[in-house]
Amino acid sequence: MNILVSHCFLGEPCRYDGASRLDRQIIELHRAGHNLIPVCPEVLGGLSVPRTPAEIQPDGRVLTEDGVDVTAAYQAGAERALAIARENGCTVAILKSRSPSCGCGEVYDGTFTHTVKPGWGVTARLLEEAGFEVMDEEHLQASLYDL
C-alpha cells in the first residue's frame, strides 16, 4: 500500500522550528512492505524552514504568530499534497498531529497559547474531503494492523 506521510516523520527537518519528528512506528510501516510517500505541505506551499509558527484562526485564515496571513501558502501546499497522493495511488495519509496543515481532529486554537481545540488542518481536511483515510501518529497504533 502507498501511504502519504508527513515528511518530518521520516527524519526530514522541515517543521516550523527546523526540527523533524522521526517516528519509528511509521518507519516500521515501510519495513512491513508499505511504500511511504513523504510530503511537507508547508514547504510544498513555498514556506521556508524554519518559519514563524502559524495557527488556524476562528475565521479559517492561517496566520503566523506575528500576524502574517499565510493562508494561500497553506492552501497551495494542501493542493500539491493531494495531487501527490493521487499521483501515487495513496488511499491513506498519516499526518502530524495538531499542525495547522496536518492536524487530524485537533488543532491549536489560534491564540498561540498551546490550547488545542477540535478541528482539521488545511491539508488533512482537503485529503479527508477527497475520500482519503486520514489519521495522525497518535492514532496510528490502533489502525496500524488494519493497513
N, CA, C and O atoms as a GROMACS GRO file, in nm:
protein
  588
    1MET      N    1   0.084  -0.118   0.000
    1MET     CA    2   0.000   0.000   0.000
    1MET      C    3   0.088   0.124   0.000
    1MET      O    4   0.190   0.128   0.069
    2ASN      N    5   0.049   0.224  -0.078
    2ASN     CA    6   0.117   0.354  -0.078
    2ASN      C    7   0.048   0.443   0.025
    2ASN      O    8  -0.073   0.464   0.020
    3ILE      N    9   0.127   0.496   0.118
    3ILE     CA   10   0.074   0.578   0.228
    3ILE      C   11   0.142   0.714   0.225
    3ILE      O   12   0.264   0.724   0.230
    4LEU      N   13   0.062   0.820   0.217
    4LEU     CA   14   0.114   0.956   0.227
    4LEU      C   15   0.150   0.983   0.373
    4LEU      O   16   0.069   0.957   0.462
    5VAL      N   17   0.270   1.033   0.399
    5VAL     CA   18   0.312   1.061   0.537
    5VAL      C   19   0.376   1.199   0.546
    5VAL      O   20   0.438   1.247   0.452
    6SER      N   21   0.360   1.261   0.662
    6SER     CA   22   0.432   1.387   0.689
    6SER      C   23   0.582   1.359   0.684
    6SER      O   24   0.632   1.268   0.751
    7HIS      N   25   0.653   1.437   0.605
    7HIS     CA   26   0.795   1.415   0.583
    7HIS      C   27   0.876   1.422   0.713
    7HIS      O   28   0.978   1.355   0.724
    8CYS      N   29   0.832   1.500   0.809
    8CYS     CA   30   0.906   1.512   0.936
    8CYS      C   31   0.913   1.378   1.009
    8CYS      O   32   1.006   1.355   1.086
    9PHE      N   33   0.816   1.287   0.985
    9PHE     CA   34   0.818   1.155   1.049
    9PHE      C   35   0.935   1.070   1.002
    9PHE      O   36   0.976   0.976   1.072
   10LEU      N   37   0.989   1.101   0.886
   10LEU     CA   38   1.098   1.022   0.830
   10LEU      C   39   1.234   1.086   0.857
   10LEU      O   40   1.335   1.046   0.799
   11GLY      N   41   1.236   1.184   0.948
   11GLY     CA   42   1.362   1.247   0.987
   11GLY      C   43   1.397   1.373   0.912
   11GLY      O   44   1.503   1.431   0.935
   12GLU      N   45   1.310   1.417   0.822
   12GLU     CA   46   1.337   1.541   0.746
   12GLU      C   47   1.314   1.662   0.835
   12GLU      O   48   1.206   1.677   0.891
   13PRO      N   49   1.412   1.749   0.851
   13PRO     CA   50   1.397   1.868   0.936
   13PRO      C   51   1.317   1.977   0.865
   13PRO      O   52   1.374   2.078   0.823
   14CYS      N   53   1.187   1.957   0.854
   14CYS     CA   54   1.104   2.050   0.777
   14CYS      C   55   0.996   2.119   0.862
   14CYS      O   56   0.916   2.196   0.808
   15ARG      N   57   0.994   2.093   0.991
   15ARG     CA   58   0.895   2.157   1.077
   15ARG      C   59   0.922   2.307   1.087
   15ARG      O   60   1.029   2.355   1.047
   16TYR      N   61   0.827   2.380   1.141
   16TYR     CA   62   0.841   2.525   1.153
   16TYR      C   63   0.968   2.564   1.230
   16TYR      O   64   1.027   2.668   1.202
   17ASP      N   65   1.009   2.481   1.325
   17ASP     CA   66   1.126   2.510   1.407
   17ASP      C   67   1.255   2.451   1.351
   17ASP      O   68   1.359   2.456   1.417
   18GLY      N   69   1.248   2.395   1.230
   18GLY     CA   70   1.365   2.336   1.167
   18GLY      C   71   1.397   2.197   1.217
   18GLY      O   72   1.502   2.142   1.183
   19ALA      N   73   1.309   2.139   1.296
   19ALA     CA   74   1.330   2.005   1.350
   19ALA      C   75   1.253   1.901   1.270
   19ALA      O   76   1.176   1.934   1.179
   20SER      N   77   1.275   1.777   1.305
   20SER     CA   78   1.197   1.666   1.250
   20SER      C   79   1.124   1.600   1.366
   20SER      O   80   1.144   1.636   1.482
   21ARG      N   81   1.041   1.504   1.336
   21ARG     CA   82   0.972   1.424   1.439
   21ARG      C   83   0.978   1.278   1.397
   21ARG      O   84   0.875   1.214   1.375
   22LEU      N   85   1.101   1.227   1.388
   22LEU     CA   86   1.122   1.088   1.347
   22LEU      C   87   1.029   0.997   1.427
   22LEU      O   88   1.025   1.004   1.550
   23ASP      N   89   0.955   0.914   1.357
   23ASP     CA   90   0.856   0.828   1.422
   23ASP      C   91   0.882   0.683   1.382
   23ASP      O   92   0.858   0.644   1.268
   24ARG      N   93   0.930   0.605   1.475
   24ARG     CA   94   0.969   0.467   1.447
   24ARG      C   95   0.852   0.379   1.405
   24ARG      O   96   0.870   0.287   1.325
   25GLN      N   97   0.732   0.405   1.459
   25GLN     CA   98   0.619   0.321   1.419
   25GLN      C   99   0.583   0.344   1.272
   25GLN      O  100   0.534   0.253   1.205
   26ILE      N  101   0.608   0.464   1.221
   26ILE     CA  102   0.582   0.490   1.080
   26ILE      C  103   0.691   0.426   0.994
   26ILE      O  104   0.663   0.373   0.887
   27ILE      N  105   0.814   0.432   1.041
   27ILE     CA  106   0.923   0.365   0.969
   27ILE      C  107   0.897   0.214   0.963
   27ILE      O  108   0.930   0.149   0.865
   28GLU      N  109   0.837   0.160   1.068
   28GLU     CA  110   0.803   0.017   1.068
   28GLU      C  111   0.704  -0.017   0.958
   28GLU      O  112   0.706  -0.129   0.906
   29LEU      N  113   0.617   0.075   0.921
   29LEU     CA  114   0.525   0.050   0.810
   29LEU      C  115   0.602   0.023   0.681
   29LEU      O  116   0.564  -0.063   0.602
   30HIS      N  117   0.712   0.097   0.661
   30HIS     CA  118   0.796   0.073   0.543
   30HIS      C  119   0.857  -0.067   0.551
   30HIS      O  120   0.860  -0.140   0.452
   31ARG      N  121   0.906  -0.102   0.667
   31ARG     CA  122   0.967  -0.235   0.684
   31ARG      C  123   0.865  -0.346   0.665
   31ARG      O  124   0.900  -0.459   0.630
   32ALA      N  125   0.739  -0.314   0.689
   32ALA     CA  126   0.632  -0.413   0.672
   32ALA      C  127   0.586  -0.422   0.527
   32ALA      O  128   0.495  -0.499   0.496
   33GLY      N  129   0.648  -0.345   0.438
   33GLY     CA  130   0.618  -0.355   0.297
   33GLY      C  131   0.537  -0.242   0.237
   33GLY      O  132   0.508  -0.243   0.117
   34HIS      N  133   0.498  -0.145   0.319
   34HIS     CA  134   0.423  -0.031   0.266
   34HIS      C  135   0.519   0.070   0.203
   34HIS      O  136   0.633   0.083   0.247
   35ASN      N  137   0.473   0.140   0.102
   35ASN     CA  138   0.550   0.244   0.035
   35ASN      C  139   0.510   0.378   0.095
   35ASN      O  140   0.395   0.419   0.082
   36LEU      N  141   0.603   0.446   0.160
   36LEU     CA  142   0.575   0.574   0.225
   36LEU      C  143   0.606   0.688   0.129
   36LEU      O  144   0.717   0.698   0.077
   37ILE      N  145   0.508   0.774   0.107
   37ILE     CA  146   0.521   0.889   0.016
   37ILE      C  147   0.527   1.014   0.103
   37ILE      O  148   0.424   1.058   0.155
   38PRO      N  149   0.647   1.073   0.120
   38PRO     CA  150   0.661   1.187   0.211
   38PRO      C  151   0.618   1.320   0.149
   38PRO      O  152   0.646   1.347   0.032
   39VAL      N  153   0.551   1.402   0.229
   39VAL     CA  154   0.516   1.538   0.190
   39VAL      C  155   0.527   1.629   0.311
   39VAL      O  156   0.503   1.588   0.424
   40CYS      N  157   0.564   1.752   0.285
   40CYS     CA  158   0.552   1.859   0.384
   40CYS      C  159   0.470   1.968   0.317
   40CYS      O  160   0.524   2.045   0.237
   41PRO      N  161   0.341   1.976   0.347
   41PRO     CA  162   0.256   2.074   0.279
   41PRO      C  163   0.304   2.218   0.292
   41PRO      O  164   0.291   2.296   0.198
   42GLU      N  165   0.360   2.254   0.407
   42GLU     CA  166   0.406   2.391   0.424
   42GLU      C  167   0.520   2.423   0.326
   42GLU      O  168   0.522   2.530   0.265
   43VAL      N  169   0.614   2.331   0.313
   43VAL     CA  170   0.725   2.350   0.220
   43VAL      C  171   0.673   2.346   0.076
   43VAL      O  172   0.714   2.427  -0.007
   44LEU      N  173   0.582   2.253   0.047
   44LEU     CA  174   0.522   2.247  -0.087
   44LEU      C  175   0.450   2.377  -0.122
   44LEU      O  176   0.441   2.414  -0.239
   45GLY      N  177   0.399   2.446  -0.020
   45GLY     CA  178   0.331   2.573  -0.042
   45GLY      C  179   0.424   2.693  -0.051
   45GLY      O  180   0.379   2.806  -0.069
   46GLY      N  181   0.555   2.668  -0.038
   46GLY     CA  182   0.652   2.775  -0.056
   46GLY      C  183   0.704   2.837   0.072
   46GLY      O  184   0.777   2.936   0.067
   47LEU      N  185   0.669   2.781   0.188
   47LEU     CA  186   0.718   2.836   0.314
   47LEU      C  187   0.858   2.784   0.345
   47LEU      O  188   0.896   2.676   0.301
   48SER      N  189   0.934   2.862   0.419
   48SER     CA  190   1.073   2.830   0.448
   48SER      C  191   1.084   2.742   0.572
   48SER      O  192   0.988   2.726   0.647
   49VAL      N  193   1.203   2.688   0.592
   49VAL     CA  194   1.239   2.615   0.713
   49VAL      C  195   1.364   2.682   0.766
   49VAL      O  196   1.462   2.691   0.693
   50PRO      N  197   1.365   2.729   0.890
   50PRO     CA  198   1.249   2.740   0.980
   50PRO      C  199   1.155   2.851   0.935
   50PRO      O  200   1.186   2.928   0.844
   51ARG      N  201   1.040   2.858   1.002
   51ARG     CA  202   0.940   2.960   0.972
   51ARG      C  203   0.869   2.998   1.101
   51ARG      O  204   0.872   2.924   1.199
   52THR      N  205   0.806   3.111   1.100
   52THR     CA  206   0.732   3.157   1.217
   52THR      C  207   0.612   3.064   1.240
   52THR      O  208   0.544   3.028   1.144
   53PRO      N  209   0.587   3.024   1.365
   53PRO     CA  210   0.471   2.939   1.393
   53PRO      C  211   0.342   3.002   1.340
   53PRO      O  212   0.326   3.124   1.341
   54ALA      N  213   0.252   2.916   1.294
   54ALA     CA  214   0.123   2.962   1.242
   54ALA      C  215   0.012   2.876   1.302
   54ALA      O  216   0.034   2.760   1.337
   55GLU      N  217  -0.107   2.935   1.313
   55GLU     CA  218  -0.224   2.863   1.363
   55GLU      C  219  -0.346   2.907   1.285
   55GLU      O  220  -0.353   3.019   1.234
   56ILE      N  221  -0.443   2.817   1.277
   56ILE     CA  222  -0.569   2.846   1.212
   56ILE      C  223  -0.652   2.934   1.305
   56ILE      O  224  -0.669   2.904   1.423
   57GLN      N  225  -0.703   3.043   1.250
   57GLN     CA  226  -0.784   3.137   1.326
   57GLN      C  227  -0.932   3.096   1.321
   57GLN      O  228  -0.970   3.016   1.236
   58PRO      N  229  -1.014   3.149   1.410
   58PRO     CA  230  -1.157   3.114   1.410
   58PRO      C  231  -1.226   3.141   1.276
   58PRO      O  232  -1.324   3.075   1.244
   59ASP      N  233  -1.176   3.238   1.198
   59ASP     CA  234  -1.238   3.269   1.068
   59ASP      C  235  -1.184   3.181   0.956
   59ASP      O  236  -1.223   3.197   0.840
   60GLY      N  237  -1.093   3.088   0.989
   60GLY     CA  238  -1.040   2.994   0.890
   60GLY      C  239  -0.908   3.035   0.827
   60GLY      O  240  -0.843   2.952   0.763
   61ARG      N  241  -0.867   3.160   0.844
   61ARG     CA  242  -0.737   3.201   0.791
   61ARG      C  243  -0.626   3.138   0.874
   61ARG      O  244  -0.644   3.104   0.991
   62VAL      N  245  -0.509   3.123   0.811
   62VAL     CA  246  -0.390   3.076   0.882
   62VAL      C  247  -0.298   3.196   0.896
   62VAL      O  248  -0.252   3.253   0.797
   63LEU      N  249  -0.271   3.233   1.022
   63LEU     CA  250  -0.185   3.348   1.050
   63LEU      C  251  -0.062   3.303   1.127
   63LEU      O  252  -0.068   3.211   1.208
   64THR      N  253   0.050   3.370   1.100
   64THR     CA  254   0.169   3.345   1.180
   64THR      C  255   0.154   3.416   1.314
   64THR      O  256   0.066   3.500   1.333
   65GLU      N  257   0.241   3.380   1.404
   65GLU     CA  258   0.239   3.440   1.538
   65GLU      C  259   0.255   3.591   1.533
   65GLU      O  260   0.207   3.662   1.622
   66ASP      N  261   0.322   3.642   1.429
   66ASP     CA  262   0.338   3.787   1.416
   66ASP      C  263   0.235   3.850   1.322
   66ASP      O  264   0.252   3.964   1.279
   67GLY      N  265   0.128   3.776   1.289
   67GLY     CA  266   0.015   3.833   1.218
   67GLY      C  267   0.016   3.827   1.067
   67GLY      O  268  -0.072   3.886   1.003
   68VAL      N  269   0.111   3.758   1.007
   68VAL     CA  270   0.117   3.748   0.861
   68VAL      C  271   0.019   3.640   0.814
   68VAL      O  272   0.019   3.529   0.867
   69ASP      N  273  -0.062   3.672   0.716
   69ASP     CA  274  -0.160   3.578   0.661
   69ASP      C  275  -0.088   3.485   0.562
   69ASP      O  276  -0.042   3.530   0.457
   70VAL      N  277  -0.080   3.356   0.596
   70VAL     CA  278  -0.014   3.257   0.511
   70VAL      C  279  -0.115   3.154   0.459
   70VAL      O  280  -0.078   3.043   0.419
   71THR      N  281  -0.241   3.192   0.459
   71THR     CA  282  -0.347   3.101   0.415
   71THR      C  283  -0.322   3.049   0.274
   71THR      O  284  -0.337   2.930   0.249
   72ALA      N  285  -0.284   3.137   0.182
   72ALA     CA  286  -0.262   3.096   0.043
   72ALA      C  287  -0.152   2.991   0.032
   72ALA      O  288  -0.165   2.896  -0.046
   73ALA      N  289  -0.045   3.006   0.108
   73ALA     CA  290   0.064   2.907   0.106
   73ALA      C  291   0.015   2.773   0.161
   73ALA      O  292   0.050   2.668   0.107
   74TYR      N  293  -0.064   2.775   0.266
   74TYR     CA  294  -0.117   2.651   0.324
   74TYR      C  295  -0.212   2.583   0.226
   74TYR      O  296  -0.211   2.460   0.214
   75GLN      N  297  -0.294   2.661   0.157
   75GLN     CA  298  -0.387   2.604   0.060
   75GLN      C  299  -0.310   2.546  -0.059
   75GLN      O  300  -0.343   2.437  -0.106
   76ALA      N  301  -0.210   2.617  -0.108
   76ALA     CA  302  -0.130   2.569  -0.221
   76ALA      C  303  -0.058   2.439  -0.184
   76ALA      O  304  -0.053   2.346  -0.264
   77GLY      N  305  -0.003   2.433  -0.064
   77GLY     CA  306   0.065   2.311  -0.019
   77GLY      C  307  -0.032   2.195  -0.005
   77GLY      O  308   0.003   2.081  -0.038
   78ALA      N  309  -0.152   2.222   0.044
   78ALA     CA  310  -0.254   2.118   0.058
   78ALA      C  311  -0.292   2.063  -0.079
   78ALA      O  312  -0.306   1.941  -0.096
   79GLU      N  313  -0.310   2.151  -0.175
   79GLU     CA  314  -0.348   2.107  -0.310
   79GLU      C  315  -0.236   2.025  -0.373
   79GLU      O  316  -0.263   1.927  -0.443
   80ARG      N  317  -0.112   2.065  -0.351
   80ARG     CA  318   0.002   1.988  -0.405
   80ARG      C  319   0.011   1.851  -0.336
   80ARG      O  320   0.036   1.751  -0.402
   81ALA      N  321  -0.010   1.847  -0.203
   81ALA     CA  322  -0.008   1.718  -0.131
   81ALA      C  323  -0.118   1.626  -0.183
   81ALA      O  324  -0.095   1.506  -0.199
   82LEU      N  325  -0.236   1.680  -0.210
   82LEU     CA  326  -0.346   1.600  -0.265
   82LEU      C  327  -0.307   1.545  -0.402
   82LEU      O  328  -0.332   1.428  -0.431
   83ALA      N  329  -0.246   1.627  -0.485
   83ALA     CA  330  -0.204   1.581  -0.617
   83ALA      C  331  -0.100   1.469  -0.606
   83ALA      O  332  -0.107   1.371  -0.680
   84ILE      N  333  -0.006   1.483  -0.514
   84ILE     CA  334   0.097   1.380  -0.494
   84ILE      C  335   0.032   1.251  -0.445
   84ILE      O  336   0.068   1.142  -0.491
   85ALA      N  337  -0.063   1.262  -0.354
   85ALA     CA  338  -0.133   1.143  -0.304
   85ALA      C  339  -0.203   1.072  -0.419
   85ALA      O  340  -0.196   0.949  -0.431
   86ARG      N  341  -0.271   1.146  -0.501
   86ARG     CA  342  -0.341   1.086  -0.616
   86ARG      C  343  -0.244   1.027  -0.717
   86ARG      O  344  -0.265   0.916  -0.766
   87GLU      N  345  -0.137   1.100  -0.748
   87GLU     CA  346  -0.036   1.052  -0.844
   87GLU      C  347   0.025   0.920  -0.801
   87GLU      O  348   0.064   0.838  -0.885
   88ASN      N  349   0.035   0.899  -0.671
   88ASN     CA  350   0.099   0.780  -0.617
   88ASN      C  351   0.001   0.672  -0.573
   88ASN      O  352   0.042   0.571  -0.516
   89GLY      N  353  -0.126   0.692  -0.599
   89GLY     CA  354  -0.225   0.591  -0.565
   89GLY      C  355  -0.244   0.568  -0.416
   89GLY      O  356  -0.280   0.458  -0.374
   90CYS      N  357  -0.221   0.670  -0.337
   90CYS     CA  358  -0.240   0.658  -0.192
   90CYS      C  359  -0.390   0.656  -0.160
   90CYS      O  360  -0.471   0.717  -0.230
   91THR      N  361  -0.424   0.586  -0.054
   91THR     CA  362  -0.562   0.589  -0.003
   91THR      C  363  -0.563   0.629   0.144
   91THR      O  364  -0.668   0.659   0.201
   92VAL      N  365  -0.444   0.630   0.206
   92VAL     CA  366  -0.428   0.660   0.348
   92VAL      C  367  -0.323   0.769   0.364
   92VAL      O  368  -0.224   0.772   0.290
   93ALA      N  369  -0.346   0.859   0.460
   93ALA     CA  370  -0.247   0.962   0.494
   93ALA      C  371  -0.226   0.960   0.645
   93ALA      O  372  -0.322   0.957   0.722
   94ILE      N  373  -0.100   0.960   0.686
   94ILE     CA  374  -0.063   0.969   0.828
   94ILE      C  375   0.011   1.101   0.844
   94ILE      O  376   0.121   1.119   0.792
   95LEU      N  377  -0.052   1.193   0.919
   95LEU     CA  378  -0.004   1.331   0.926
   95LEU      C  379   0.025   1.373   1.069
   95LEU      O  380  -0.023   1.310   1.164
   96LYS      N  381   0.102   1.479   1.084
   96LYS     CA  382   0.146   1.528   1.216
   96LYS      C  383   0.031   1.590   1.294
   96LYS      O  384  -0.037   1.680   1.246
   97SER      N  385   0.012   1.540   1.412
   97SER     CA  386  -0.098   1.586   1.498
   97SER      C  387  -0.088   1.736   1.527
   97SER      O  388   0.020   1.792   1.541
   98ARG      N  389  -0.206   1.798   1.536
   98ARG     CA  390  -0.227   1.936   1.579
   98ARG      C  391  -0.168   2.044   1.486
   98ARG      O  392  -0.182   2.162   1.514
   99SER      N  393  -0.103   2.005   1.379
   99SER     CA  394  -0.045   2.101   1.284
   99SER      C  395  -0.154   2.178   1.211
   99SER      O  396  -0.261   2.122   1.183
  100PRO      N  397  -0.129   2.305   1.178
  100PRO     CA  398  -0.229   2.379   1.100
  100PRO      C  399  -0.244   2.325   0.958
  100PRO      O  400  -0.342   2.357   0.891
  101SER      N  401  -0.151   2.245   0.912
  101SER     CA  402  -0.166   2.175   0.784
  101SER      C  403  -0.218   2.034   0.805
  101SER      O  404  -0.312   1.991   0.738
  102CYS      N  405  -0.158   1.964   0.897
  102CYS     CA  406  -0.174   1.819   0.906
  102CYS      C  407  -0.263   1.770   1.020
  102CYS      O  408  -0.294   1.652   1.025
  103GLY      N  409  -0.303   1.856   1.110
  103GLY     CA  410  -0.383   1.814   1.225
  103GLY      C  411  -0.509   1.740   1.184
  103GLY      O  412  -0.581   1.783   1.093
  104CYS      N  413  -0.536   1.629   1.251
  104CYS     CA  414  -0.649   1.541   1.218
  104CYS      C  415  -0.743   1.534   1.338
  104CYS      O  416  -0.725   1.449   1.425
  105GLY      N  417  -0.842   1.620   1.343
  105GLY     CA  418  -0.938   1.618   1.452
  105GLY      C  419  -0.907   1.714   1.565
  105GLY      O  420  -0.995   1.748   1.644
  106GLU      N  421  -0.781   1.758   1.574
  106GLU     CA  422  -0.739   1.856   1.674
  106GLU      C  423  -0.637   1.949   1.612
  106GLU      O  424  -0.548   1.906   1.539
  107VAL      N  425  -0.650   2.077   1.642
  107VAL     CA  426  -0.552   2.177   1.600
  107VAL      C  427  -0.538   2.278   1.714
  107VAL      O  428  -0.622   2.284   1.803
  108TYR      N  429  -0.431   2.357   1.708
  108TYR     CA  430  -0.420   2.466   1.805
  108TYR      C  431  -0.524   2.572   1.772
  108TYR      O  432  -0.561   2.590   1.656
  109ASP      N  433  -0.571   2.643   1.874
  109ASP     CA  434  -0.691   2.727   1.862
  109ASP      C  435  -0.671   2.866   1.803
  109ASP      O  436  -0.766   2.943   1.794
  110GLY      N  437  -0.549   2.901   1.763
  110GLY     CA  438  -0.526   3.031   1.701
  110GLY      C  439  -0.478   3.138   1.796
  110GLY      O  440  -0.456   3.252   1.755
  111THR      N  441  -0.461   3.104   1.924
  111THR     CA  442  -0.419   3.202   2.024
  111THR      C  443  -0.270   3.194   2.057
  111THR      O  444  -0.218   3.278   2.130
  112PHE      N  445  -0.202   3.094   2.003
  112PHE     CA  446  -0.060   3.071   2.028
  112PHE      C  447  -0.031   3.050   2.177
  112PHE      O  448   0.073   3.091   2.228
  113THR      N  449  -0.125   2.985   2.245
  113THR     CA  450  -0.110   2.953   2.388
  113THR      C  451  -0.103   2.803   2.410
  113THR      O  452  -0.117   2.757   2.523
  114HIS      N  453  -0.081   2.726   2.305
  114HIS     CA  454  -0.075   2.579   2.310
  114HIS      C  455  -0.208   2.517   2.350
  114HIS      O  456  -0.213   2.404   2.400
  115THR      N  457  -0.317   2.591   2.327
  115THR     CA  458  -0.451   2.541   2.357
  115THR      C  459  -0.504   2.467   2.234
  115THR      O  460  -0.501   2.520   2.122
  116VAL      N  461  -0.550   2.345   2.256
  116VAL     CA  462  -0.598   2.261   2.147
  116VAL      C  463  -0.750   2.267   2.142
  116VAL      O  464  -0.817   2.276   2.245
  117LYS      N  465  -0.804   2.260   2.020
  117LYS     CA  466  -0.949   2.256   2.000
  117LYS      C  467  -0.978   2.153   1.891
  117LYS      O  468  -0.889   2.116   1.815
  118PRO      N  469  -1.102   2.108   1.882
  118PRO     CA  470  -1.138   2.019   1.771
  118PRO      C  471  -1.122   2.093   1.639
  118PRO      O  472  -1.155   2.212   1.630
  119GLY      N  473  -1.071   2.026   1.539
  119GLY     CA  474  -1.057   2.087   1.408
  119GLY      C  475  -0.962   2.009   1.321
  119GLY      O  476  -0.900   1.911   1.364
  120TRP      N  477  -0.950   2.054   1.197
  120TRP     CA  478  -0.867   1.988   1.097
  120TRP      C  479  -0.772   2.088   1.034
  120TRP      O  480  -0.810   2.202   1.007
  121GLY      N  481  -0.648   2.045   1.011
  121GLY     CA  482  -0.553   2.126   0.937
  121GLY      C  483  -0.596   2.136   0.791
  121GLY      O  484  -0.679   2.058   0.744
  122VAL      N  485  -0.541   2.232   0.721
  122VAL     CA  486  -0.580   2.260   0.582
  122VAL      C  487  -0.561   2.137   0.493
  122VAL      O  488  -0.652   2.101   0.418
  123THR      N  489  -0.446   2.074   0.500
  123THR     CA  490  -0.419   1.956   0.417
  123THR      C  491  -0.501   1.837   0.462
  123THR      O  492  -0.558   1.766   0.378
  124ALA      N  493  -0.508   1.813   0.591
  124ALA     CA  494  -0.585   1.699   0.642
  124ALA      C  495  -0.731   1.709   0.598
  124ALA      O  496  -0.790   1.609   0.558
  125ARG      N  497  -0.788   1.827   0.606
  125ARG     CA  498  -0.928   1.846   0.567
  125ARG      C  499  -0.946   1.819   0.417
  125ARG      O  500  -1.040   1.750   0.377
  126LEU      N  501  -0.856   1.874   0.335
  126LEU     CA  502  -0.867   1.854   0.191
  126LEU      C  503  -0.857   1.706   0.154
  126LEU      O  504  -0.935   1.656   0.073
  127LEU      N  505  -0.763   1.636   0.215
  127LEU     CA  506  -0.748   1.492   0.188
  127LEU      C  507  -0.872   1.415   0.234
  127LEU      O  508  -0.921   1.327   0.164
  128GLU      N  509  -0.921   1.448   0.352
  128GLU     CA  510  -1.038   1.378   0.405
  128GLU      C  511  -1.160   1.403   0.317
  128GLU      O  512  -1.237   1.311   0.289
  129GLU      N  513  -1.178   1.526   0.274
  129GLU     CA  514  -1.291   1.559   0.186
  129GLU      C  515  -1.279   1.489   0.051
  129GLU      O  516  -1.380   1.464  -0.015
  130ALA      N  517  -1.156   1.458   0.009
  130ALA     CA  518  -1.132   1.389  -0.118
  130ALA      C  519  -1.145   1.237  -0.104
  130ALA      O  520  -1.127   1.164  -0.201
  131GLY      N  521  -1.176   1.190   0.017
  131GLY     CA  522  -1.200   1.047   0.036
  131GLY      C  523  -1.085   0.965   0.091
  131GLY      O  524  -1.094   0.843   0.096
  132PHE      N  525  -0.978   1.030   0.131
  132PHE     CA  526  -0.864   0.958   0.189
  132PHE      C  527  -0.892   0.925   0.335
  132PHE      O  528  -0.962   1.000   0.404
  133GLU      N  529  -0.837   0.814   0.383
  133GLU     CA  530  -0.839   0.785   0.526
  133GLU      C  531  -0.724   0.864   0.587
  133GLU      O  532  -0.608   0.842   0.552
  134VAL      N  533  -0.755   0.955   0.678
  134VAL     CA  534  -0.656   1.046   0.734
  134VAL      C  535  -0.646   1.022   0.884
  134VAL      O  536  -0.747   1.019   0.955
  135MET      N  537  -0.522   1.005   0.932
  135MET     CA  538  -0.500   0.985   1.075
  135MET      C  539  -0.370   1.052   1.114
  135MET      O  540  -0.287   1.083   1.029
  136ASP      N  541  -0.352   1.074   1.244
  136ASP     CA  542  -0.225   1.127   1.292
  136ASP      C  543  -0.147   1.015   1.359
  136ASP      O  544  -0.197   0.904   1.378
  137GLU      N  545  -0.023   1.046   1.395
  137GLU     CA  546   0.064   0.945   1.454
  137GLU      C  547   0.014   0.898   1.590
  137GLU      O  548   0.048   0.787   1.632
  138GLU      N  549  -0.064   0.977   1.658
  138GLU     CA  550  -0.114   0.940   1.789
  138GLU      C  551  -0.227   0.838   1.782
  138GLU      O  552  -0.255   0.769   1.880
  139HIS      N  553  -0.290   0.827   1.667
  139HIS     CA  554  -0.400   0.731   1.649
  139HIS      C  555  -0.362   0.619   1.553
  139HIS      O  556  -0.447   0.540   1.512
  140LEU      N  557  -0.237   0.612   1.519
  140LEU     CA  558  -0.190   0.511   1.426
  140LEU      C  559  -0.189   0.373   1.487
  140LEU      O  560  -0.225   0.276   1.420
  141GLN      N  561  -0.149   0.360   1.610
  141GLN     CA  562  -0.132   0.228   1.671
  141GLN      C  563  -0.259   0.144   1.658
  141GLN      O  564  -0.252   0.026   1.623
  142ALA      N  565  -0.374   0.204   1.685
  142ALA     CA  566  -0.499   0.130   1.678
  142ALA      C  567  -0.528   0.088   1.534
  142ALA      O  568  -0.587  -0.018   1.511
  143SER      N  569  -0.487   0.169   1.437
  143SER     CA  570  -0.516   0.140   1.298
  143SER      C  571  -0.403   0.067   1.227
  143SER      O  572  -0.420   0.022   1.113
  144LEU      N  573  -0.289   0.055   1.290
  144LEU     CA  574  -0.170   0.001   1.227
  144LEU      C  575  -0.195  -0.136   1.163
  144LEU      O  576  -0.146  -0.163   1.054
  145TYR      N  577  -0.268  -0.219   1.229
  145TYR     CA  578  -0.287  -0.355   1.181
  145TYR      C  579  -0.398  -0.365   1.076
  145TYR      O  580  -0.416  -0.470   1.015
  146ASP      N  581  -0.471  -0.256   1.055
  146ASP     CA  582  -0.575  -0.255   0.953
  146ASP      C  583  -0.520  -0.215   0.817
  146ASP      O  584  -0.588  -0.232   0.716
  147LEU      N  585  -0.398  -0.162   0.814
  147LEU     CA  586  -0.343  -0.112   0.686
  147LEU      C  587  -0.295  -0.225   0.599
  147LEU      O  588  -0.246  -0.201   0.489
   0.00000   0.00000   0.00000
